[in-house]
Amino acid sequence: MGHSIDGLPLVSYAVQAGEGRAQRLYEESCSTTRSPWQRDRDRVVHSSGFRRLQYKTQVFINHEGDFFRTRLTHSLEVAQIARSMARFLRLNEDLTEAIALAHDLGHTPFGHAGEEALAKKMQSWGGFDHNAQALRQVMLLERRYIAFDGLNLTWETLEGLAKHNGPVRRPSTRLAEMDALFSLDLATYASAEAQIAALADDIAYHGHDLDDGVKSGLLSLADLVDVPLVGKALAEARAFAEEKGAVDRRAERRIRHEMVRRVIGALVSDVLACTRERLADLSPRCVEDIRAASYPVVAFSEAMHEANKGIRKFLFSTLYRHWKVNRMTYKAKRVTEELFTILTEFPALLPSDWQQNNVLEESSGLYRTVADYIASMTDRFAIQEHQRLIDLSIAG
């Protein structure tokens, strides 16, 4: 299992079933029907944290519309893009997919607004970031199995989550704690499979934020004409629509979808071409050669890297900082900060199943537990919990 794609063997530097580390923190019997990374993927999909992603925000708060992306749909899109790239490069698709599906499990409600608010409140208590929180979720906080806490994922999957943005030479307090529990060689690059999952995350972000931004009315197609890569994709989509005779107003939605499809296609093609060049230069013989490299093997070309920066700059200034988004961001941060303040000042208000391990007596444990509790919330639950704690007309 996991050794070939369509009858062709995986490349030598792919993570191989039976040859990689593939160990788990807690010893288990091996599956006779699934590879270690198929088991990881399945455990992620069946986890409570993964289900909650359905009601966690990307850009737009959950109740703003049923057709905007959530963390769940984003994770599925990342997994699709990542798996396609891994297949093309003859890498381990199952591992790539497992990392892609798990990468956002540490996100708070309200997207980056919630994360910024929680990080501010946790400054004196080890900080907060969603990558380290994803590891906490899969290593400690999931409570599904009798024999252990967490999901007991393989070393390779945990490595991909820990080194989502490359080597970590100065780990945060939370990441250092997870590394102490199960050493993940933080100072090296992750596998090529993990690097693909990380780039697929960036690609999916650009595609769906452009799509949702136009769909919401906060952006128009006219706003995109001068955006690097996007403007070219839009012009091509319009020309294609004219060629097919689709020129009425109803064609605008299809033009938007065609534009996004072309943006994603151009980004994926560039990554694959650049990665093949880097692999040819490095000539790795095994996955340890990938980890020991002085640069990432999966990357955009310099020209596409600059185009990506241009897209990101445009989205920040025009979409993420739009006055309507700013209003929701302000309210989301306020709800998150007030939840944290109330629950740390009055920990007896925490649900009983969160009042464990002497959390009421030990301050650092209390702050961390409250952060874990808030991070686990969906947008809707956070709003409801905030109302329950401050509104006398609402029962406990």
HELIX and SHEET records of a PDB file:
HELIX    1   1 PRO A   36  VAL A   45  1                                  10    
HELIX    2   2 SER A   48  ARG A   52  1                                   5    
HELIX    3   3 LEU A   53  TYR A   55  5                                   3    
HELIX    4   4 ASN A   62  GLU A   64  5                                   3    
HELIX    5   5 ARG A   71  PHE A   88  1                                  18    
HELIX    6   6 GLU A   93  ALA A  102  1                                  10    
HELIX    7   7 GLY A  111  LYS A  121  1                                  11    
HELIX    8   8 GLN A  123  TRP A  125  5                                   3    
HELIX    9   9 HIS A  130  ARG A  136  1                                   7    
HELIX   10  10 GLN A  137  LEU A  141  3                                   5    
HELIX   11  11 TRP A  155  ALA A  162  1                                   8    
HELIX   12  12 THR A  173  LEU A  181  1                                   9    
HELIX   13  13 ALA A  192  SER A  216  1                                  25    
HELIX   14  14 LEU A  221  LEU A  224  5                                   4    
HELIX   15  15 VAL A  230  GLU A  243  1                                  14    
HELIX   16  16 ALA A  251  LEU A  282  1                                  32    
HELIX   17  17 VAL A  287  ALA A  292  1                                   6    
HELIX   18  18 GLU A  302  LEU A  315  1                                  14    
HELIX   19  19 PHE A  316  TYR A  320  3                                   5    
HELIX   20  20 TRP A  323  GLU A  345  1                                  23    
HELIX   21  21 PRO A  347  LEU A  349  5                                   3    
HELIX   22  22 SER A  352  TRP A  354  5                                   3    
HELIX   23  23 SER A  363  ALA A  375  1                                  13    
HELIX   24  24 ASP A  379  ILE A  390  1                                  12    
SHEET    1   A 2 SER A   4  ILE A   5  0                                        
SHEET    2   A 2 LEU A   8  PRO A   9 -1                                        
END                                                                             
